[in-house]
């Protein structure tokens, strides 16, 4: 996850993403304040500045206030759980959303992932195993369960092999982003700022998958990681997902020992290298030439397009819009 391209992909337009407590009296950030912060960042090369940290701080009371106003609204409770940093408050919001929806599998999986990262292992396993039943072709519950077993040093419990039908990686990050946007707009943030602060492409599940792929790789995990790597690259919702998938794939290639596989492996490694260079060029073009020229409404649409079509296609759509020639203006005619 420390690869510079991965860092750039995760950080583009959301550099300095963090959830900290702010004073309630602080004015909410605006499009213009972020534009000035971004200009300073590009000039200085600093990803974290005092101005950026101030602009990205959230007041927990502001978020909780939105939930209290929308009593029994599972979407607001879920969005708050995604935004808050205090685990006790997050857990309450997740549990409230689950109770209201009758254990929605999307919320249950996000809760399992969050609980695992908080070292609430029993809670994480409870909901991961629930999701294995309710979301049977999803790889993510298996990632959560495997990560917990590794963390607990219970590798001997890798007894059940991955069923052949479990081939799709779904961590529901798109849905989580939509819930964050909803809560932030209800809290008074503008549509652009709500998207700027609520967009978080890297997820707990993605971090766990990446950690499971660190050498040496357990033999019982290799099929899970292969399927995860394939799915992350097949449906490229976010650039960081594809890049993690590539890293997992290359890790698994290092385990190949048969001589006849070497040509195939080398060819695939070269293809990944070419693809990474393409992504690097795309990101640099966006950062240097497109973001500064885009309007507030264009950037709002850009974030919405990421969730609807995927990050790469959204970038190309924004580039086409920004670079479109201005309509010709007819010269005034004389009388």
C-alpha positions in Angstrom: 0.0 0.0 0.0 3.0 2.4 0.2 3.6 2.2 -3.6 3.9 5.9 -4.8 1.3 5.3 -7.5 -1.1 3.9 -5.0 -0.5 6.8 -2.7 -1.1 9.3 -5.5 -4.3 7.4 -6.6 -5.8 7.4 -3.1 -4.8 11.0 -2.5 -5.9 12.7 -5.6 -8.6 15.3 -4.8 -8.8 13.9 -1.3 -5.3 14.6 0.0 -5.2 14.8 3.7 -8.4 12.9 4.1 -9.0 12.6 7.9 -11.7 12.7 10.5 -10.8 15.0 13.4 -12.8 17.0 15.9 -13.3 20.7 15.2 -14.7 23.5 17.2 -18.4 23.9 16.5 -17.8 27.6 15.9 -15.5 27.1 13.0 -17.1 28.0 9.6 -17.6 25.2 7.2 -15.0 25.0 4.4 -16.0 26.0 0.9 -15.0 25.2 -2.7 -12.8 28.3 -2.8 -11.0 27.4 0.5 -10.1 23.9 -0.9 -9.0 25.5 -4.2 -6.6 27.7 -2.4 -5.4 24.8 -0.3 -4.8 22.7 -3.4 -2.8 25.5 -5.1 -0.6 25.8 -2.1 -0.1 22.1 -1.9 0.9 21.9 -5.6 3.4 24.8 -5.2 5.0 23.5 -2.0 4.6 19.7 -2.5 3.2 19.3 1.0 0.4 16.8 1.3 -0.5 17.8 4.8 -0.8 21.5 5.6 -2.3 23.3 8.6 -5.0 24.7 6.4 -5.9 21.3 4.9 -6.1 19.7 8.3 -8.4 22.5 9.5 -10.7 22.2 6.5 -11.0 18.4 6.9 -11.9 18.4 10.5 -15.4 17.2 11.4 -17.4 18.0 14.5 -18.9 14.7 15.9 -21.8 16.7 17.4 -22.6 18.0 13.9 -22.7 14.5 12.5 -24.6 13.0 15.5 -27.1 15.9 15.3 -28.0 14.9 11.8 -28.8 11.4 13.0 -30.9 12.6 15.9 -33.0 14.7 13.5 -33.5 11.7 11.2 -34.7 9.2 13.9 -34.9 5.7 12.5 -33.2 6.6 9.3 -30.8 3.8 8.6 -29.0 5.7 5.8 -28.1 8.6 8.2 -27.0 6.2 10.9 -24.8 4.3 8.5 -23.3 7.5 7.1 -22.5 8.7 10.6 -20.8 5.4 11.4 -18.7 5.9 8.3 -17.7 9.4 9.3 -17.1 9.2 13.0 -13.7 8.3 14.5 -14.7 7.3 18.0 -15.2 3.5 17.9 -17.9 3.5 20.7 -20.0 6.0 18.7 -19.4 4.3 15.4 -20.5 0.9 16.9 -23.7 2.5 18.2 -24.5 3.9 14.8 -23.7 0.7 12.9 -25.9 -1.3 15.3 -28.7 1.2 15.0 -28.6 1.0 11.2 -28.6 -2.8 11.3 -31.5 -2.9 13.8 -33.5 -0.4 11.6 -32.9 -2.4 8.4 -33.3 -5.9 9.8 -29.5 -6.7 9.3 -28.8 -5.3 5.9 -25.9 -7.2 4.4 -24.1 -4.1 3.1 -24.1 -2.5 6.5 -23.3 -5.8 8.2 -20.2 -6.2 6.0 -19.0 -2.7 6.6 -19.5 -3.3 10.4 -17.5 -6.5 10.2 -14.6 -4.8 8.5 -14.6 -1.9 10.9 -14.8 -4.2 13.9 -11.9 -6.3 12.7 -9.7 -3.2 12.4 -10.7 -2.2 15.9 -9.5 -5.6 17.1 -13.1 -6.6 18.0 -12.4 -10.0 16.6 -15.4 -11.9 17.9 -17.8 -9.2 16.6 -16.0 -9.1 13.3 -16.3 -12.9 12.9 -19.9 -12.9 13.9 -20.9 -10.5 11.1 -18.4 -11.8 8.5 -19.9 -15.3 8.9 -23.4 -13.8 8.6 -22.4 -12.2 5.4 -20.9 -15.4 4.0 -24.4 -16.8 4.2 -26.3 -13.7 3.0 -23.7 -12.6 0.4 -22.5 -16.0 -0.7 -20.4 -15.1 -3.8 -18.6 -12.2 -2.1 -14.9 -12.6 -1.3 -14.8 -9.9 1.4 -16.3 -11.9 4.3 -13.6 -14.5 3.6 -10.9 -11.8 3.7 -12.2 -10.5 7.0 -12.3 -14.0 8.6 -8.9 -14.9 7.2 -7.3 -11.7 8.4 -8.7 -12.2 11.9 -7.4 -15.7 12.1 -3.9 -14.5 11.0 -4.0 -11.7 13.6 -5.0 -14.2 16.3 -2.3 -16.6 15.1 -5.0 -19.3 14.5 -3.8 -20.4 11.1 -4.7 -24.0 11.8 -8.4 -23.0 11.5 -8.1 -22.4 7.8 -10.0 -25.6 7.3 -12.8 -24.7 4.9 -11.6 -24.2 1.3 -12.9 -21.3 -0.8 -16.0 -22.5 -2.8 -15.7 -22.1 -6.5 -18.6 -19.6 -6.8 -16.9 -17.1 -4.5 -15.3 -14.8 -7.1 -16.5 -11.3 -6.6 -14.9 -8.6 -4.4 -17.5 -6.2 -3.0 -16.7 -4.0 0.0 -19.6 -1.6 -0.7 -17.4 1.4 -0.7 -19.6 3.1 -3.3 -22.6 2.8 -1.1 -20.6 4.0 1.9 -19.5 7.1 0.0 -23.1 7.9 -0.9 -24.1 7.7 2.8 -21.2 10.0 3.8 -22.3 12.5 1.1 -25.9 12.4 2.4 -25.0 13.0 6.0 -22.5 15.8 5.2 -25.0 17.6 3.0 -27.6 17.3 5.8 -25.0 18.8 8.1 -24.8 21.9 6.0 -21.8 21.2 3.8 -22.0 22.2 0.1 -22.4 19.3 -2.5 -18.7 19.8 -3.5 -17.3 19.8 0.0 -19.5 16.9 1.1 -18.0 14.9 -1.8 -14.5 16.1 -1.2 -14.7 15.1 2.5 -16.8 12.0 2.0 -14.9 10.4 -0.8 -12.7 7.6 0.6 -11.8 4.9 -2.0 -9.6 2.8 0.2 -11.5 0.6 2.7 -10.8 -1.5 5.7 -11.4 -4.6 3.5 -8.8 -3.4 1.0 -6.3 -2.8 3.7 -6.8 -6.3 5.1 -6.5 -7.9 1.6 -3.2 -6.1 1.1 -1.9 -7.2 4.5 -2.8 -10.8 3.8 -0.8 -10.6 0.6 2.4 -9.7 2.4 5.0 -12.5 2.1 5.2 -15.2 3.2 1.7 -16.0 1.9 -0.2 -18.8 3.6 -0.9 -21.7 1.2 -4.5 -21.8 2.3 -4.9 -18.1 1.4 -3.5 -18.3 -2.2 -6.8 -19.0 -3.9 -8.6 -16.3 -1.9 -5.9 -13.8 -2.8 -5.9 -14.8 -6.5 -9.6 -14.4 -6.8 -9.4 -11.1 -5.0 -6.6 -9.9 -7.2 -8.6 -10.9 -10.3 -11.8 -9.3 -9.2 -10.2 -6.0 -8.1 -8.7 -5.6 -11.6 -11.7 -6.8 -13.5 -14.1 -4.3 -12.1 -11.9 -1.2 -11.6 -14.2 1.0 -9.6 -11.3 2.8 -8.0 -7.7 3.1 -9.1 -6.4 2.1 -5.7 -8.4 -1.2 -6.0 -6.8 -2.0 -9.3 -3.3 -1.2 -8.0 -3.8 -3.4 -4.9 -5.0 -6.2 -7.1 -1.9 -5.9 -9.2 0.3 -6.0 -6.1 -1.5 -9.2 -4.9 -1.1 -10.7 -8.4 2.6 -10.0 -8.5 3.1 -11.4 -5.0 1.5 -14.6 -6.1 3.7 -14.8 -9.1 6.7 -14.9 -6.9 5.4 -18.3 -5.6 5.4 -19.8 -9.1 8.3 -22.3 -9.5 7.4 -24.3 -12.6 9.7 -23.4 -15.5 7.0 -23.4 -18.1 5.2 -20.7 -16.1 8.0 -18.2 -16.3 7.2 -16.9 -19.8 3.6 -16.3 -18.9 4.5 -14.7 -15.6 7.1 -12.4 -17.2 4.6 -11.3 -19.9 2.0 -10.5 -17.3 4.5 -8.5 -15.1 5.3 -6.4 -18.2 1.7 -5.8 -18.9 1.1 -4.6 -15.3 4.2 -2.3 -15.5 2.8 -0.7 -18.7 -0.7 -0.3 -17.1 0.9 1.3 -14.0 2.7 3.8 -16.2 -0.5 4.6 -18.0 -2.2 5.3 -14.7 0.6 7.4 -13.4 0.5 9.6 -16.5 -3.3 9.9 -16.2 -3.0 11.0 -12.5 -0.3 13.5 -13.3 -2.3 15.0 -16.1 -5.4 15.3 -13.8 -3.3 16.9 -11.0 -1.4 19.4 -13.2 -3.8 20.3 -16.0 -7.4 19.4 -15.2 -8.3 19.9 -11.5 -7.3 23.6 -11.4 -9.4 24.4 -14.5 -12.5 22.5 -13.5 -15.5 24.4 -12.0 -17.2 23.5 -8.8 -20.2 21.9 -10.6 -17.9 19.9 -12.8 -16.1 18.5 -9.8 -19.3 17.6 -8.1 -20.3 15.7 -11.3 -16.8 14.1 -11.3 -17.3 12.5 -7.9 -20.7 11.3 -8.8 -19.3 9.8 -12.0 -16.7 7.9 -10.0 -19.4 6.2 -8.1 -21.5 5.6 -11.2 -18.9 4.6 -13.8 -15.6 4.1 -12.0 -12.7 6.4 -11.3 -10.8 6.1 -14.6 -13.9 6.8 -16.8 -14.8 9.7 -14.5 -11.4 11.2 -15.1 -11.7 10.9 -18.9 -15.2 12.5 -18.7 -13.9 15.4 -16.7 -10.9 15.8 -19.0 -13.3 15.9 -22.0 -15.5 18.5 -20.3 -12.7 20.8 -19.2 -10.9 20.6 -22.6 -14.0 21.0 -24.7 -13.7 24.1 -26.9 -15.8 27.1 -25.8 -18.9 27.7 -28.1 -18.3 30.2 -30.8 -19.7 33.7 -30.1 -21.3 35.3 -33.1 -20.2 38.8 -33.9 -22.8 41.5 -33.5 -24.5 42.5 -36.7 -24.9 46.1 -37.7 -28.2 47.9 -38.4 
